Amino acid sequence: MINSIDAETELQYNTITAEANLIETKIVEEATSKATQMIAEADAYRTTTIAKAQEDVAGLIAEAIKLEGEAEMKLQKGFAQKRTHE
């Protein structure tokens, strides 16, 4: 009788442990999947945001480079005129 109770208890314990392990595995898989999805979405957002920002400032950068070139030419012209007066 005691052996039968021990065997039944062991069987129930093993069944519960197996079910708990399955539940744990499912939770971990779902969490991993969710985390992977969130990382992919964050990466896509970062890439899109950077591309948009670069697009938005491209015109400003081009204008700044143009103005810098114009300023440099004016400085060189001013230095050249100064040298001719000396």
N, CA, C and O of each residue as an XYZ file, in Angstrom:
344
protein
N       0.820     -1.194      0.000
C       0.000      0.000      0.000
C       0.872      1.269      0.000
O       0.614      2.196     -0.768
N       1.879      1.310      0.841
C       2.769      2.477      0.911
C       3.517      2.637     -0.407
O       3.703      3.753     -0.891
N       3.941      1.526     -0.979
C       4.632      1.597     -2.265
C       3.707      2.153     -3.348
O       4.152      2.894     -4.225
N       2.451      1.805     -3.289
C       1.471      2.297     -4.252
C       1.278      3.809     -4.084
O       1.188      4.542     -5.069
N       1.215      4.262     -2.840
C       1.068      5.704     -2.555
C       2.317      6.441     -3.014
O       2.231      7.507     -3.623
N       3.478      5.866     -2.717
C       4.736      6.498     -3.150
C       4.803      6.590     -4.678
O       5.210      7.618     -5.220
N       4.412      5.542     -5.358
C       4.428      5.524     -6.815
C       3.448      6.549     -7.372
O       3.773      7.264     -8.319
N       2.257      6.627     -6.796
C       1.253      7.603     -7.245
C       1.740      9.024     -6.988
O       1.574      9.900     -7.837
N       2.332      9.252     -5.839
C       2.868     10.578     -5.496
C       3.991     10.953     -6.463
O       4.051     12.084     -6.944
N       4.863     10.014     -6.739
C       5.972     10.253     -7.662
C       5.440     10.563     -9.062
O       5.956     11.461     -9.728
N       4.439      9.850     -9.507
C       3.838     10.077    -10.815
C       3.207     11.465    -10.892
O       3.405     12.195    -11.864
N       2.443     11.820     -9.854
C       1.821     13.148     -9.835
C       2.884     14.242     -9.786
O       2.756     15.262    -10.463
N       3.922     14.037     -8.997
C       5.018     15.017     -8.909
C       5.671     15.205    -10.282
O       5.893     16.330    -10.728
N       5.972     14.093    -10.936
C       6.605     14.166    -12.259
C       5.697     14.832    -13.282
O       6.162     15.599    -14.126
N       4.404     14.541    -13.208
C       3.442     15.162    -14.123
C       3.381     16.670    -13.905
O       3.420     17.445    -14.860
N       3.287     17.076    -12.655
C       3.226     18.511    -12.333
C       4.519     19.203    -12.740
O       4.481     20.297    -13.303
N       5.646     18.591    -12.469
C       6.941     19.165    -12.839
C       7.056     19.309    -14.358
O       7.525     20.335    -14.851
N       6.630     18.287    -15.098
C       6.678     18.349    -16.563
C       5.787     19.474    -17.087
O       6.186     20.217    -17.984
N       4.588     19.598    -16.532
C       3.674     20.674    -16.946
C       4.270     22.037    -16.629
O       4.178     22.964    -17.434
N       4.875     22.156    -15.462
C       5.502     23.432    -15.075
C       6.650     23.773    -16.022
O       6.824     24.929    -16.408
N       7.429     22.759    -16.392
C       8.535     22.999    -17.328
C       8.021     23.421    -18.696
O       8.607     24.293    -19.337
N       6.931     22.809    -19.147
C       6.338     23.206    -20.422
C       5.839     24.647    -20.374
O       6.046     25.418    -21.311
N       5.189     24.996    -19.288
C       4.693     26.368    -19.123
C       5.870     27.346    -19.107
O       5.820     28.393    -19.753
N       6.906     27.009    -18.383
C       8.092     27.868    -18.312
C       8.710     28.041    -19.703
O       9.061     29.153    -20.098
N       8.841     26.942    -20.437
C       9.405     27.005    -21.790
C       8.554     27.895    -22.689
O       9.087     28.699    -23.454
N       7.240     27.753    -22.599
C       6.342     28.571    -23.420
C       6.491     30.054    -23.075
O       6.540     30.899    -23.970
N       6.561     30.368    -21.794
C       6.709     31.760    -21.362
C       8.021     32.338    -21.874
O       8.049     33.462    -22.374
N       9.102     31.584    -21.754
C      10.410     32.057    -22.210
C      10.406     32.266    -23.728
O      10.927     33.267    -24.219
N       9.817     31.319    -24.468
C       9.750     31.457    -25.929
C       8.940     32.682    -26.336
O       9.331     33.419    -27.241
N       7.814     32.894    -25.668
C       6.982     34.060    -25.991
C       7.711     35.359    -25.650
O       7.647     36.328    -26.406
N       8.400     35.374    -24.515
C       9.141     36.573    -24.115
C      10.287     36.845    -25.089
O      10.538     37.994    -25.451
N      10.971     35.800    -25.506
C      12.061     35.955    -26.466
C      11.537     36.473    -27.795
O      12.138     37.356    -28.406
N      10.430     35.929    -28.235
C       9.820     36.374    -29.483
C       9.413     37.844    -29.398
O       9.668     38.630    -30.311
N       8.779     38.196    -28.291
C       8.341     39.586    -28.093
C       9.544     40.530    -28.048
O       9.516     41.604    -28.650
N      10.595     40.130    -27.338
C      11.794     40.959    -27.240
C      12.448     41.131    -28.612
O      12.892     42.225    -28.962
N      12.502     40.054    -29.379
C      13.072     40.123    -30.723
C      12.275     41.073    -31.600
O      12.847     41.861    -32.353
N      10.969     40.998    -31.504
C      10.101     41.886    -32.276
C      10.309     43.340    -31.857
O      10.403     44.227    -32.706
N      10.381     43.580    -30.559
C      10.573     44.948    -30.064
C      11.922     45.512    -30.513
O      12.017     46.684    -30.877
N      12.949     44.687    -30.486
C      14.279     45.129    -30.927
C      14.239     45.464    -32.414
O      14.795     46.477    -32.839
N      13.592     44.625    -33.197
C      13.483     44.886    -34.639
C      12.731     46.189    -34.903
O      13.126     46.974    -35.765
N      11.654     46.416    -34.166
C      10.888     47.655    -34.335
C      11.727     48.869    -33.926
O      11.683     49.907    -34.586
N      12.481     48.738    -32.850
C      13.333     49.843    -32.396
C      14.428     50.132    -33.422
O      14.718     51.292    -33.716
N      15.033     49.076    -33.964
C      16.061     49.265    -34.989
C      15.493     49.948    -36.224
O      16.114     50.849    -36.787
N      14.314     49.515    -36.638
C      13.674     50.121    -37.804
C      13.346     51.590    -37.539
O      13.535     52.438    -38.411
N      12.860     51.883    -36.346
C      12.541     53.272    -35.990
C      13.800     54.129    -36.005
O      13.800     55.249    -36.516
N      14.880     53.580    -35.431
C      16.145     54.326    -35.401
C      16.626     54.602    -36.821
O      17.008     55.726    -37.143
N      16.605     53.585    -37.660
C      17.068     53.741    -39.040
C      16.226     54.767    -39.784
O      16.758     55.629    -40.484
N      14.917     54.672    -39.633
C      14.013     55.614    -40.293
C      14.214     57.032    -39.769
O      14.235     57.990    -40.543
N      14.361     57.160    -38.470
C      14.535     58.482    -37.864
C      15.838     59.131    -38.315
O      15.872     60.322    -38.625
N      16.901     58.349    -38.349
C      18.198     58.883    -38.791
C      18.126     59.299    -40.259
O      18.601     60.373    -40.630
N      17.535     58.451    -41.084
C      17.410     58.771    -42.508
C      16.590     60.042    -42.707
O      16.945     60.893    -43.522
N      15.505     60.168    -41.969
C      14.655     61.366    -42.074
C      15.412     62.609    -41.622
O      15.330     63.661    -42.257
N      16.149     62.481    -40.522
C      16.922     63.625    -40.020
C      17.990     64.036    -41.029
O      18.201     65.225    -41.269
N      18.661     63.047    -41.618
C      19.678     63.365    -42.631
C      19.047     64.046    -43.841
O      19.612     64.980    -44.411
N      17.886     63.570    -44.215
C      17.166     64.175    -45.339
C      16.768     65.612    -45.011
O      16.880     66.513    -45.842
N      16.299     65.800    -43.771
C      15.845     67.132    -43.361
C      16.989     68.146    -43.327
O      16.787     69.313    -43.664
N      18.175     67.721    -42.928
C      19.282     68.667    -42.783
C      20.190     68.736    -44.005
O      21.088     69.576    -44.059
N      19.970     67.867    -44.981
C      20.837     67.851    -46.164
C      20.862     69.221    -46.845
O      21.930     69.704    -47.222
N      19.716     69.840    -47.002
C      19.649     71.165    -47.624
C      20.380     72.215    -46.807
O      21.069     73.077    -47.352
N      20.222     72.131    -45.490
C      20.904     73.097    -44.616
C      22.418     72.919    -44.690
O      23.163     73.900    -44.703
N      22.866     71.680    -44.737
C      24.305     71.422    -44.835
C      24.851     71.944    -46.157
O      25.914     72.563    -46.195
N      24.128     71.696    -47.231
C      24.552     72.185    -48.548
C      24.624     73.707    -48.553
O      25.573     74.287    -49.082
N      23.633     74.343    -47.972
C      23.624     75.812    -47.902
C      24.779     76.320    -47.057
O      25.421     77.309    -47.411
N      25.046     75.654    -45.947
C      26.158     76.064    -45.081
C      27.490     75.928    -45.800
O      28.354     76.796    -45.677
N      27.660     74.858    -46.539
C      28.910     74.668    -47.294
C      29.045     75.744    -48.362
O      30.131     76.282    -48.579
N      27.939     76.055    -49.025
C      27.952     77.106    -50.050
C      28.332     78.449    -49.425
O      29.173     79.174    -49.954
N      27.705     78.768    -48.297
C      27.994     80.044    -47.632
C      29.429     80.086    -47.125
O      30.079     81.130    -47.171
N      29.915     78.960    -46.646
C      31.304     78.906    -46.178
C      32.258     79.172    -47.347
O      33.249     79.888    -47.198
N      31.950     78.587    -48.508
C      32.780     78.823    -49.698
C      32.749     80.277    -50.118
O      33.776     80.855    -50.474
N      31.558     80.868    -50.074
C      31.435     82.286    -50.442
C      32.213     83.167    -49.468
O      32.884     84.115    -49.876
N      32.120     82.849    -48.187
C      32.846     83.630    -47.181
C      34.350     83.491    -47.389
O      35.091     84.468    -47.272
N      34.795     82.286    -47.694
C      36.220     82.062    -47.935
C      36.701     82.859    -49.143
O      37.786     83.441    -49.118
N      35.884     82.884    -50.210
C      36.256     83.657    -51.399
C      36.330     85.153    -51.074
O      37.233     85.847    -51.543
N      35.383     85.646    -50.273
C      35.395     87.061    -49.903
C      36.607     87.389    -49.047
O      37.213     88.448    -49.207
N      36.960     86.499    -48.150
C      38.153     86.714    -47.330
C      39.402     86.753    -48.206
O      40.254     87.626    -48.043
N      39.506     85.814    -49.124
C      40.670     85.793    -50.011
C      40.723     87.055    -50.867
O      41.792     87.622    -51.091
N      39.559     87.484    -51.340
C      39.500     88.703    -52.148
C      39.908     89.909    -51.302
O      40.639     90.789    -51.757
N      39.419     89.928    -50.055
C      39.773     91.034    -49.155
C      41.264     91.039    -48.850
O      41.876     92.107    -48.833
N      41.863     89.885    -48.610
C      43.308     89.818    -48.359
C      44.095     90.240    -49.596
O      45.130     90.897    -49.483
N      43.607     89.864    -50.773
C      44.283     90.232    -52.018
C      44.235     91.742    -52.213
O      45.227     92.350    -52.614
N      43.085     92.350    -51.932
C      42.966     93.802    -52.065
C      43.846     94.512    -51.046
O      44.432     95.550    -51.352
N      43.944     93.967    -49.845
C      44.769     94.560    -48.809
C      46.228     94.537    -49.242
O      46.942     95.519    -49.037
N      46.678     93.459    -49.826
C      48.066     93.342    -50.265
C      48.363     94.326    -51.391
O      49.473     94.852    -51.470
N      47.396     94.581    -52.258
C      47.643     95.518    -53.370
C      47.735     96.950    -52.860
O      48.357     97.790    -53.510
N      47.131     97.247    -51.717
C      47.164     98.600    -51.154
C      48.425     98.818    -50.332
O      48.795     99.959    -50.055
N      49.072     97.761    -49.948
C      50.262     97.931    -49.070
C      51.460     98.336    -49.801
O      52.519     98.514    -49.200
